[in-house]
């Protein structure tokens, strides 16, 4: 058996990454795609490798024959076929140029922009089926040709992009663009059809169209190899390149690559995100259906301005006077605007959300060392700081410790701050998840009017489980401050999806209350299970997350180990308050997910 790669294309969508070389010379980690392909083929028992080259083809030849130090590459027997008109043709012509190679021997054919676990090639080689199309169950990140399967994994139909039907998405499998063809199939079926198609439609087409025709034959020999369980990716553009550097890196590099993304983890199949904090029990399906129904209008029409968004938010938050409110593109936008208007001395905890430091560049910031009190809030310390600081920031519950200040103690702090004319910035992004006997909110007319020095910030994205929409609210009866903050916010800072969510959220109040109840019930169970199962310290929490001290176990190594299990946790070692210590933060998810996490932690600890 031999291998054939189509590597003539220019890879324009990858921009600067392919400006000087072919796509298969892209490096992922410490190896190029062509090296990885050689290693996979060699492991499967193949060392005869034909490559159709075009764009920067001489560079590829020189690399493989002279420059590459990879010992496996040196074991390969290369044959090169030139596509001199690569800039005027498509892959059907590159394949046609290699037709004589196809009929010499059984062939593994692959494209040059793929990365995959090596087991994929070995499975295809070892399969008793003679003609195979590697496929994977369709996922939202996939693009290109899909197929439908019939009985006994027969390829029933190739479906082009223009014929894609979302109503049939559950039936679709994406072609991975790695194939196995017997020499008889190539000689008697594939090459003759290829020849006829080119004569009829020209050289600027795709070979998948030929396979589409063949799949309709009643005696088609094309079978599917379902590789849905194998890690792979097709690298079409810079975003794909970035994702593959996450998927196929390892150790600290892999963890770092995931950490620096700050989101977008829906692009990674089966990844369970325990790092970023959302409500897993909300929104309800009925609400999602309603939003989906209105999706076309929401996507194609302008949203309202800030004044209307504040009216919508007022209904959601206790009918608070809309003039006291400002709605932001996530709480982060509001924190940034608030920071532009805060001067003087300001105290924050050493664990505080970094935006409360980064965005307050006009203030002189001092940090309360939370480690001195075992990462628990000290109400007396906050009251003491009001004697010297112009403002204090309190995130309640605290992130990442879960520490909590009860309402009666917050009122004592606010009373003193009012007397001394100090500002209190109170972030209640996680307060809805507190146990019922402790839960409260300061976003209401009575508290805001009584304490004009109070500024309340709340992330709607986190508490309502809609981080993709990006919503937050800031509340204060200090009208001069509200006016200044709104100067830093664009006229359409909230998109139509965010506006519509605010409009309809009150229809699902009971479902929201129920989701918060599920969070605190599961959190309390989760904490007990962690304490009983693992030899670690687990902190009490009133939020939708739990902080753990791993003691002698390395928190970074655990984060790396769990990432290999497709679980992404927050390693706190990089935060100021935990430098050199082994603390982690775990989001609260479903009972099934949490039990699986504990199982994996037990294995690695």
KEPA-238049 format. One record per residue (C-alpha): residue number from 1; residue in one letter; x, y, z; chain. Coordinates in pm, whole numbers, plus 50000, padded with zeros to 5 digits. Example, Ala and Ser with C-alpha at 12.3 -4.5 7.8 and 13.67 -1.06 7.14 Angstrom:
<rs>
1/a/51230/49550/50780/A
2/s/51367/49894/50714/A
</rs>
This chain:
<rs>
1/x/50000/50000/50000/A
2/x/50118/50353/49924/A
3/x/50010/50708/50013/A
4/x/49913/51008/49802/A
5/x/49890/51368/49926/A
6/x/49745/51662/49734/A
7/x/49961/51961/49833/A
8/x/49954/52197/49535/A
9/x/49720/52464/49673/A
10/x/49819/52815/49783/A
11/x/49637/52822/50118/A
12/x/49543/53188/50075/A
13/x/49303/53189/50371/A
14/x/49593/53123/50606/A
15/x/49748/53456/50508/A
16/x/50095/53517/50648/A
17/x/50124/53160/50775/A
18/x/50150/53025/50419/A
19/x/50303/53329/50251/A
20/x/50632/53146/50197/A
21/x/50541/52778/50208/A
22/x/50274/52520/50141/A
23/x/50011/52443/50404/A
24/x/50164/52106/50492/A
25/x/50479/52283/50616/A
26/x/50280/52460/50889/A
27/x/50418/52374/51232/A
28/x/50185/52263/51508/A
29/x/50394/52246/51822/A
30/x/50737/52126/51722/A
31/x/50637/51937/51404/A
32/x/50508/52032/51062/A
33/x/50193/51878/50918/A
34/x/50397/51689/50659/A
35/x/50618/51536/50930/A
36/x/50311/51427/51123/A
37/x/50165/51273/50807/A
38/x/50489/51082/50745/A
39/x/50493/50950/51101/A
40/x/50129/50840/51084/A
41/x/50184/50661/50754/A
42/x/50506/50497/50873/A
43/x/50334/50370/51191/A
44/x/50068/50215/50966/A
45/x/50335/50039/50759/A
46/x/50350/50277/50461/A
47/x/50671/50438/50337/A
48/x/50597/50499/49965/A
49/x/50463/50853/49954/A
50/x/50358/51043/49640/A
51/x/50295/51417/49677/A
52/x/50136/51643/49416/A
53/x/50308/51980/49454/A
54/x/50248/52324/49310/A
55/x/50270/52643/49513/A
56/x/50620/52664/49669/A
57/x/50669/52302/49569/A
58/x/51046/52333/49549/A
59/x/51054/52441/49915/A
60/x/50866/52127/50015/A
61/x/51094/51901/49810/A
62/x/51405/52059/49956/A
63/x/51270/52029/50310/A
64/x/51177/51662/50277/A
65/x/51483/51549/50080/A
66/x/51757/51765/50234/A
67/x/51669/51974/50538/A
68/x/51432/51775/50760/A
69/x/51606/51600/51050/A
70/x/51306/51387/51144/A
71/x/51428/51025/51130/A
72/x/51090/50896/51009/A
73/x/51090/51137/50716/A
74/x/51428/50998/50614/A
75/x/51269/50650/50594/A
76/x/51007/50759/50338/A
77/x/51035/50702/49962/A
78/x/50902/51020/49800/A
79/x/50765/51070/49450/A
80/x/50674/51423/49345/A
81/x/50427/51522/49074/A
82/x/50419/51885/48959/A
83/x/50095/52073/48904/A
84/x/50231/52367/48706/A
85/x/49892/52536/48683/A
86/x/49801/52509/49053/A
87/x/49679/52870/49052/A
88/x/49423/52798/48776/A
89/x/49298/52454/48883/A
90/x/49144/52280/49180/A
91/x/49212/51951/49357/A
92/x/49041/51745/49087/A
93/x/49325/51828/48848/A
94/x/49598/51752/49105/A
95/x/49438/51414/49161/A
96/x/49408/51354/48787/A
97/x/49782/51415/48747/A
98/x/49841/51131/48995/A
99/x/49600/50884/48832/A
100/x/49880/50651/48719/A
101/x/49998/50622/49080/A
102/x/49646/50541/49198/A
103/x/49616/50236/48976/A
104/x/49956/50093/49071/A
105/x/49867/49995/49425/A
106/x/49610/50032/49701/A
107/x/49635/50392/49817/A
108/x/49575/50605/50124/A
109/x/49486/50949/49985/A
110/x/49498/51251/50211/A
111/x/49489/51627/50186/A
112/x/49769/51850/50307/A
113/x/49582/52071/50555/A
114/x/49485/51801/50805/A
115/x/49605/51713/51151/A
116/x/49486/51397/51329/A
117/x/49578/51131/51578/A
118/x/49797/50874/51407/A
119/x/49556/50591/51488/A
120/x/49325/50717/51213/A
121/x/49559/50608/50933/A
122/x/49629/50275/51101/A
123/x/49259/50201/51135/A
124/x/49206/50265/50766/A
125/x/49499/50048/50664/A
126/x/49395/49764/50896/A
127/x/49028/49770/50794/A
128/x/48908/49475/50587/A
129/x/48712/49719/50370/A
130/x/48891/49800/50045/A
131/x/48747/50146/49977/A
132/x/48697/50380/50268/A
133/x/48599/50740/50333/A
134/x/48697/50860/50680/A
135/x/48412/51052/50839/A
136/x/48311/51199/51175/A
137/x/47970/51290/51315/A
138/x/47896/51644/51207/A
139/x/47976/51918/51461/A
140/x/47907/52291/51444/A
141/x/48272/52382/51378/A
142/x/48299/52166/51066/A
143/x/48282/52303/50714/A
144/x/48271/52149/50367/A
145/x/48140/51824/50222/A
146/x/47919/51601/50434/A
147/x/47778/51256/50365/A
148/x/47484/51040/50464/A
149/x/47538/50676/50553/A
150/x/47326/50379/50456/A
151/x/47320/50019/50574/A
152/x/47651/49864/50681/A
153/x/47819/50208/50668/A
154/x/47776/50246/50294/A
155/x/47823/50600/50167/A
156/x/47471/50677/50054/A
157/x/47514/51036/49942/A
158/x/47774/51316/49920/A
159/x/47615/51651/50002/A
160/x/47775/51971/49880/A
161/x/47782/52289/50085/A
162/x/47507/52445/49873/A
163/x/47274/52153/49948/A
164/x/47334/52149/50325/A
165/x/47004/52119/50514/A
166/x/47005/52197/50887/A
167/x/46685/51996/50931/A
168/x/46885/51683/50845/A
169/x/47191/51768/51052/A
170/x/47159/51462/51277/A
171/x/47210/51240/50972/A
172/x/47526/51413/50854/A
173/x/47886/51296/50878/A
174/x/48173/51525/50777/A
175/x/48435/51384/50542/A
176/x/48780/51405/50704/A
177/x/48939/51397/50355/A
178/x/49142/51085/50414/A
179/x/49052/50794/50187/A
180/x/49153/50438/50110/A
181/x/49112/50320/49750/A
182/x/49195/49977/49615/A
183/x/49389/49978/49288/A
184/x/49096/49793/49126/A
185/x/48849/50061/49236/A
186/x/49083/50334/49109/A
187/x/49140/50157/48778/A
188/x/48783/50047/48704/A
189/x/48574/50321/48863/A
190/x/48742/50627/49011/A
191/x/48992/50720/48739/A
192/x/48747/50665/48449/A
193/x/48487/50882/48621/A
194/x/48757/51138/48704/A
195/x/48862/51151/48340/A
196/x/48504/51188/48218/A
197/x/48420/51460/48472/A
198/x/48723/51671/48379/A
199/x/48641/51643/48008/A
200/x/48283/51751/48079/A
201/x/48332/52022/48341/A
202/x/48698/52125/48332/A
203/x/48994/52128/48570/A
204/x/48872/52389/48819/A
205/x/48648/52152/49016/A
206/x/48667/51926/49322/A
207/x/48718/51549/49323/A
208/x/48442/51514/49586/A
209/x/48195/51579/49304/A
210/x/48322/51266/49130/A
211/x/48278/51065/49450/A
212/x/47927/51208/49478/A
213/x/47839/51059/49142/A
214/x/48000/50726/49227/A
215/x/47809/50708/49558/A
216/x/47482/50706/49361/A
217/x/47578/50389/49177/A
218/x/47378/50090/49297/A
219/x/47696/49883/49334/A
220/x/47917/50151/49486/A
221/x/48196/50005/49696/A
222/x/48247/50319/49906/A
223/x/48223/50255/50280/A
224/x/48257/50494/50572/A
225/x/48509/50461/50851/A
226/x/48346/50636/51146/A
227/x/48629/50820/51322/A
228/x/48410/51034/51548/A
229/x/48616/50925/51849/A
230/x/48945/51040/51696/A
231/x/49091/51388/51739/A
232/x/49140/51571/51408/A
233/x/49110/51914/51251/A
234/x/49114/52072/50908/A
235/x/49324/52389/50894/A
236/x/49167/52636/50652/A
237/x/49242/52970/50816/A
238/x/49424/53142/51102/A
239/x/49151/53058/51353/A
240/x/49179/52689/51267/A
241/x/49555/52715/51309/A
242/x/49513/52863/51656/A
243/x/49266/52592/51759/A
244/x/49492/52309/51641/A
245/x/49776/52455/51846/A
246/x/49551/52399/52147/A
247/x/49428/52054/52048/A
248/x/49763/51906/51953/A
249/x/49997/52069/52204/A
250/x/50080/51907/52537/A
251/x/50180/51977/52896/A
252/x/50221/52337/53012/A
253/x/50209/52464/52656/A
254/x/49865/52312/52605/A
255/x/49733/52457/52931/A
256/x/49873/52799/52842/A
257/x/49714/52786/52496/A
258/x/49371/52714/52647/A
259/x/49409/52975/52921/A
260/x/49495/53260/52685/A
261/x/49175/53211/52482/A
262/x/48943/53339/52761/A
263/x/48648/53159/52599/A
264/x/48531/53018/52268/A
265/x/48556/52665/52409/A
266/x/48247/52551/52219/A
267/x/48491/52495/51930/A
268/x/48648/52206/52124/A
269/x/48449/51883/52111/A
270/x/48346/51739/52448/A
271/x/48548/51988/52653/A
272/x/48388/52036/52995/A
273/x/48463/52391/53109/A
274/x/48510/52411/53485/A
275/x/48710/52732/53451/A
276/x/48458/52993/53338/A
277/x/48154/53058/53553/A
278/x/47797/53042/53425/A
279/x/47462/52908/53535/A
280/x/47433/52558/53379/A
281/x/47060/52532/53456/A
282/x/46946/52843/53269/A
283/x/46807/52958/53022/A
284/x/46517/52710/52997/A
285/x/46442/52542/52667/A
286/x/46119/52739/52621/A
287/x/46315/53063/52637/A
288/x/46575/52935/52392/A
289/x/46299/52833/52151/A
290/x/46147/53179/52175/A
291/x/46480/53347/52101/A
292/x/46547/53109/51812/A
293/x/46206/53189/51665/A
294/x/46289/53561/51665/A
295/x/46646/53503/51552/A
296/x/46610/53642/51200/A
297/x/46474/53977/51319/A
298/x/46725/53996/51603/A
299/x/47013/53930/51364/A
300/x/46905/54170/51090/A
301/x/46769/54470/51282/A
302/x/46929/54736/51498/A
303/x/46892/54720/51876/A
304/x/46762/55009/52086/A
305/x/46981/55262/52262/A
306/x/47084/55281/52626/A
307/x/46766/55448/52757/A
308/x/46548/55161/52634/A
309/x/46791/54899/52763/A
310/x/46772/55058/53109/A
311/x/46392/55039/53103/A
312/x/46417/54670/53020/A
313/x/46671/54614/53298/A
314/x/46452/54800/53546/A
315/x/46179/54538/53502/A
316/x/46426/54260/53566/A
317/x/46574/54417/53878/A
318/x/46297/54497/54122/A
319/x/46153/54788/53916/A
320/x/46457/54993/54007/A
321/x/46442/55347/53870/A
322/x/46583/55319/53517/A
323/x/46771/55646/53569/A
324/x/46979/55468/53834/A
325/x/47087/55200/53585/A
326/x/47339/55152/53310/A
327/x/47338/54836/53096/A
328/x/47671/54711/52968/A
329/x/47817/54469/52718/A
330/x/47900/54242/53009/A
331/x/48000/54370/53353/A
332/x/48355/54418/53218/A
333/x/48246/54715/53002/A
334/x/48083/54882/53303/A
335/x/48384/54820/53528/A
336/x/48603/54979/53263/A
337/x/48377/55288/53243/A
338/x/48360/55309/53622/A
339/x/48738/55295/53640/A
340/x/48764/55608/53425/A
341/x/48571/55795/53696/A
342/x/48740/55675/54014/A
343/x/49028/55868/54163/A
344/x/49196/55879/54504/A
345/x/49282/55582/54723/A
346/x/49097/55257/54657/A
347/x/49122/54924/54839/A
348/x/49058/54588/54674/A
349/x/49114/54233/54792/A
350/x/49417/54046/54664/A
351/x/49179/53798/54500/A
352/x/48971/54059/54315/A
353/x/48872/54029/53947/A
354/x/49169/54183/53764/A
355/x/48951/54436/53579/A
356/x/48905/54618/53911/A
357/x/49280/54679/53905/A
358/x/49356/54711/53534/A
359/x/49077/54959/53455/A
360/x/49122/55187/53759/A
361/x/49439/55355/53638/A
362/x/49348/55692/53798/A
363/x/49322/55543/54147/A
364/x/49593/55457/54398/A
365/x/49517/55091/54462/A
366/x/49604/54902/54779/A
367/x/49535/54530/54820/A
368/x/49394/54346/55118/A
369/x/49593/54024/55159/A
370/x/49317/53763/55181/A
371/x/49563/53486/55266/A
372/x/49619/53639/55612/A
373/x/49264/53541/55709/A
374/x/49259/53207/55523/A
375/x/49082/53371/55229/A
376/x/48774/53462/55434/A
377/x/48626/53813/55440/A
378/x/48696/54029/55747/A
379/x/48416/54286/55791/A
380/x/48618/54481/56050/A
381/x/48901/54519/55800/A
382/x/48667/54677/55545/A
383/x/48536/54916/55809/A
384/x/48890/55006/55911/A
385/x/48986/55081/55551/A
386/x/48703/55332/55522/A
387/x/48910/55557/55751/A
388/x/49186/55587/55491/A
389/x/49047/55487/55150/A
390/x/48822/55691/54923/A
391/x/48663/55372/54788/A
392/x/48656/55001/54857/A
393/x/48560/54716/54624/A
394/x/48368/54420/54763/A
395/x/48284/54124/54538/A
396/x/48019/53922/54719/A
397/x/48047/53625/54708/A
398/x/48418/53664/54646/A
399/x/48571/53513/54336/A
400/x/48749/53271/54359/A
401/x/48721/53201/54733/A
402/x/48340/53191/54766/A
403/x/48363/53395/55088/A
404/x/48041/53581/55171/A
405/x/47930/53886/55368/A
406/x/47575/53881/55504/A
407/x/47338/54169/55441/A
408/x/47345/54297/55799/A
409/x/47723/54332/55780/A
410/x/47713/54504/55441/A
411/x/47463/54753/55582/A
412/x/47707/54832/55867/A
413/x/47980/54897/55610/A
414/x/47747/55114/55401/A
415/x/47636/55315/55705/A
416/x/47995/55396/55795/A
417/x/48084/55474/55432/A
418/x/47790/55715/55414/A
419/x/47902/55899/55726/A
420/x/48259/55929/55598/A
421/x/48156/56003/55237/A
422/x/48338/55697/55100/A
423/x/48237/55502/54791/A
424/x/48152/55131/54811/A
425/x/48168/54937/54485/A
426/x/47966/54622/54544/A
427/x/47985/54345/54283/A
428/x/47699/54099/54331/A
429/x/47755/53892/54016/A
430/x/47730/53562/54204/A
431/x/47495/53653/54487/A
432/x/47188/53484/54336/A
433/x/47351/53146/54401/A
434/x/47377/53196/54778/A
435/x/47173/52978/55011/A
436/x/46818/53118/55044/A
437/x/46861/53236/55402/A
438/x/47157/53456/55298/A
439/x/47060/53573/54949/A
440/x/46991/53944/54890/A
441/x/47043/54217/54631/A
442/x/47136/54583/54663/A
443/x/46985/54669/54324/A
444/x/46665/54827/54456/A
445/x/46541/55183/54497/A
446/x/46546/55185/54877/A
447/x/46912/55085/54919/A
448/x/47036/55292/54626/A
449/x/46859/55607/54746/A
450/x/46961/55553/55108/A
451/x/47326/55505/55007/A
452/x/47414/55744/54721/A
453/x/47780/55646/54768/A
454/x/47695/55287/54668/A
455/x/47772/55150/54321/A
456/x/47641/54801/54242/A
457/x/47779/54592/53955/A
458/x/47622/54268/53838/A
459/x/47710/54028/53556/A
460/x/47384/53914/53397/A
461/x/47589/53689/53169/A
462/x/47717/53480/53461/A
463/x/47407/53456/53675/A
464/x/47164/53393/53388/A
465/x/47393/53159/53194/A
466/x/47421/53372/52879/A
467/x/47790/53472/52849/A
468/x/47764/53467/52470/A
469/x/47512/53754/52480/A
470/x/47734/53973/52704/A
471/x/47512/54159/52952/A
472/x/47580/54340/53277/A
473/x/47421/54615/53483/A
474/x/47553/54896/53704/A
475/x/47329/55073/53954/A
476/x/47371/55390/54159/A
477/x/47159/55688/54268/A
478/x/47462/55913/54212/A
479/x/47325/56066/53894/A
480/x/47641/56260/53821/A
481/x/47839/55932/53820/A
482/x/47580/55754/53602/A
483/x/47596/56041/53352/A
484/x/47976/56022/53337/A
485/x/47976/55643/53295/A
486/x/47732/55662/53004/A
487/x/47971/55893/52821/A
488/x/48212/55600/52790/A
489/x/47950/55367/52642/A
490/x/47864/55353/52272/A
491/x/47511/55416/52152/A
492/x/47456/55049/52053/A
493/x/47661/54869/52315/A
494/x/47390/54602/52362/A
495/x/47301/54384/52063/A
496/x/46947/54282/51972/A
497/x/46980/53941/52137/A
498/x/47074/54109/52464/A
499/x/46784/54352/52438/A
500/x/46536/54075/52363/A
501/x/46665/53871/52656/A
502/x/46601/54165/52890/A
503/x/46252/54205/52741/A
504/x/46142/53846/52801/A
505/x/46343/53744/53109/A
506/x/46057/53825/53346/A
507/x/45844/53562/53174/A
508/x/46081/53299/53313/A
509/x/46128/53423/53672/A
510/x/46019/53094/53824/A
511/x/46261/52901/53602/A
512/x/46543/53135/53704/A
513/x/46467/53093/54074/A
514/x/46459/52716/54023/A
515/x/46796/52722/53845/A
516/x/46956/52910/54135/A
517/x/46805/52659/54378/A
518/x/46959/52374/54177/A
519/x/47296/52549/54190/A
520/x/47312/52586/54566/A
521/x/47179/52234/54625/A
522/x/47435/52081/54387/A
523/x/47713/52305/54522/A
524/x/47653/52187/54877/A
525/x/47647/51823/54762/A
526/x/47958/51880/54548/A
527/x/48150/52027/54842/A
528/x/48059/51732/55065/A
529/x/48163/51481/54797/A
530/x/48494/51657/54741/A
531/x/48567/51655/55112/A
532/x/48474/51291/55161/A
533/x/48646/51159/54848/A
534/x/48970/51356/54820/A
535/x/49243/51447/55065/A
536/x/49223/51819/54996/A
537/x/49085/52128/55172/A
538/x/48755/52248/55025/A
539/x/48634/52596/55119/A
540/x/48274/52684/55197/A
541/x/48116/52884/54916/A
542/x/47799/53082/54847/A
543/x/47871/53106/54473/A
544/x/47848/52876/54172/A
545/x/48208/52768/54222/A
546/x/48425/52605/54485/A
547/x/48786/52676/54583/A
548/x/49015/52391/54685/A
549/x/49361/52379/54841/A
550/x/49542/52076/54698/A
551/x/49809/52104/54967/A
552/x/50113/51904/54851/A
553/x/49968/51828/54508/A
554/x/50076/52055/54219/A
555/x/49774/52254/54097/A
556/x/49929/52322/53755/A
557/x/50003/51955/53698/A
558/x/49647/51862/53794/A
559/x/49514/52123/53548/A
560/x/49734/51968/53276/A
561/x/49626/51614/53362/A
562/x/49257/51704/53363/A
563/x/49287/51890/53033/A
564/x/49408/51564/52881/A
565/x/49077/51421/53007/A
566/x/48891/51709/52832/A
567/x/48826/51891/53162/A
568/x/48940/52253/53193/A
569/x/48981/52390/53548/A
570/x/49110/52718/53690/A
571/x/49463/52693/53827/A
572/x/49496/52982/54073/A
573/x/49875/52970/54100/A
574/x/49914/53267/53865/A
575/x/49698/53501/54078/A
576/x/49877/53730/54325/A
577/x/49701/53591/54630/A
578/x/49801/53232/54550/A
579/x/50151/53264/54411/A
580/x/50350/52950/54487/A
581/x/50045/52775/54635/A
582/x/49832/52491/54500/A
583/x/49479/52626/54484/A
584/x/49218/52559/54216/A
585/x/48868/52686/54144/A
586/x/48595/52454/54017/A
587/x/48269/52571/53864/A
588/x/47952/52397/53981/A
589/x/47796/52200/53697/A
590/x/47550/51910/53679/A
591/x/47566/51620/53927/A
592/x/47681/51385/53649/A
593/x/47963/51617/53538/A
594/x/48068/51690/53895/A
595/x/48084/51320/53983/A
596/x/48297/51257/53675/A
597/x/48529/51543/53775/A
598/x/48575/51397/54123/A
599/x/48649/51057/53967/A
600/x/48916/51208/53741/A
601/x/49066/51415/54023/A
602/x/49088/51105/54241/A
603/x/49272/50924/53962/A
604/x/49528/51202/53915/A
605/x/49572/51295/54280/A
</rs>
